[in-house]
Amino acid sequence: MYSPEFRREAVAALRTSTLAEVALATGASPTSLRRWANRSDLNDRPRSGRPPIQATADQVVEALVATAGARISGRDYSTRALADATGLSQSIVSRSVRSLTLPVTEVAGGRELVLVASGFPMVIVGTRSVEPADEAVGAGQVGGSVPPRRIQRRIAGITAALRSAGVGRWGQRFDSEHRQVPTAELVELIRGDADFLVFDPLGEVPGGLITGGEARVSVCTDFTEFLEALKVMLAGCEDIPGALLDLVAARVRHGLEGVLWRESAQAELTESSITSDSMEISSWLPKETRSITEHLAIALREEIIDSAYEPGDRINPRLLSRRMRVPRASVDAALRRMVDDKLLDGSRGGARIPLITTVDVLDLYAARMAIGEVVLRSLALRPQRYLVPVQLALRQVEVSAPTRSGIDVEDADLHFQQELARASGLRESARTFEAVTLRLRLFISVLQLDYSPASDRIVSDDRAIFRALSRADAKTAVEVWRGKVDNAVRHMAGLLGRRRFDQQLWTQLTRSLG
């Protein structure tokens, strides 16, 4: 390909030499010389053909993956699903995703995350070694926790969030306009016997400032170098918690300012939830007090979300025990109880996430609809004082809805429904309804269903049910309840794909209930 300067010199030579002489001297063809002589602009012209789109595709995929949160491990964020959502070819999307992560073969396990903190001008990530697994684990899993492919995709989620949030441009910012957290407070987090990776584009972490005792610290001032080191660090972890992914995804639009996730903070949160009844449902039997086994069964739902367990995966009790800071024997007892109550699958040894079909879900919702009708008819006949706990639960739903958090809205709504059952005065119905609720929670978690888009409708339905019960109007309460359950099932069907939703079966299961 000839340069613009070459073309200009050849055209200038035509003024004093013949076409044949210039062609012989320059090596250009006579046809090209004639064409150049007739052009007013001899600069390069855009070449025909398909324009390169990989760079654009990288930005599009990066934006989608950055805000996926814990759902990055699900089917909605497979390369095929991303290709369908963006209109790009799957091969182009695959290249974009590969640029965000490492090959599965480089996912090693053996470490755990202890800290992730971010705020201009610094990002800190810490990991530490964990004890070797004390039991056999499922095939294809790292350290008894999460399969390598899921770790690979979660690395992509973290990398995409850092890129999309503009962390790579922190070195170009003006200090006074963007600093929100003092450097000393961030550095103070680097403590304990752990390995820390720090992105410090402004070079504010002198060796003497780090006083973390036995902490081993690596500092990167170049963003590309930091990302590559971070990928390797995360690939060495046996898990990247979903709670961390959700937190990072929520802060992307804020430039990852104010991110603070600590393994110890997660433990404190778990312990506080064990002692609080505000947003929990009780376990199999309505009781005034709950055993640690029952609390573990409820908390396992959060563990399923955090580690992105899928149907058929074996649950690692060692990891669960360490995360919740409870004895291993208590975890084993909880898992055995859940197996006995068919909440988990124990047919192949250990405790596994059950294989769930949409027929199972339709069956469960149909049973829930029937029991709910009985509960509402009974509650409508009771004195108004029994509605006080229901009213308090309704306020929790109203508070949770504006957050648009699927987990918060779902928890509050299920708690409201459970209070309806408790207030009905029907002990057997309440007991059955509660068992169905536990199974429903598990199904929602395993299938990764997100009810946050329906939060406004959930609030409206719950208010309508409460108003009807306040008027002792059982008929209206039941009608709203039936519509509420039907909407939940159809919302689920929309998320899973209507090709998997048996409309005829659902109609047959619920028709006779009217």
Secondary structure as UniProt FT lines:
FT   HELIX           4..13
FT   TURN            14..16
FT   HELIX           19..26
FT   HELIX           30..37
FT   HELIX           54..66
FT   HELIX           69..73
FT   HELIX           75..77
FT   HELIX           79..86
FT   HELIX           90..98
FT   TURN            99..100
FT   HELIX           104..106
FT   STRAND          111..119
FT   TURN            120..121
FT   STRAND          122..129
FT   TURN            139..140
FT   TURN            143..144
FT   HELIX           148..164
FT   TURN            165..166
FT   HELIX           167..172
FT   HELIX           175..178
FT   HELIX           183..187
FT   TURN            188..189
FT   STRAND          195..199
FT   TURN            201..202
FT   HELIX           207..209
FT   TURN            213..214
FT   STRAND          216..220
FT   HELIX           223..235
FT   HELIX           242..251
FT   HELIX           252..254
FT   TURN            255..258
FT   STRAND          259..262
FT   HELIX           263..274
FT   HELIX           292..307
FT   TURN            311..312
FT   HELIX           317..324
FT   HELIX           328..340
FT   TURN            341..342
FT   TURN            347..348
FT   HELIX           358..380
FT   HELIX           384..387
FT   HELIX           388..400
FT   HELIX           401..403
FT   HELIX           406..423
FT   HELIX           427..446
FT   TURN            447..448
FT   HELIX           452..454
FT   HELIX           455..470
FT   TURN            471..472
FT   HELIX           474..496
FT   HELIX           498..500
FT   HELIX           503..511
FT   TURN            512..513
//
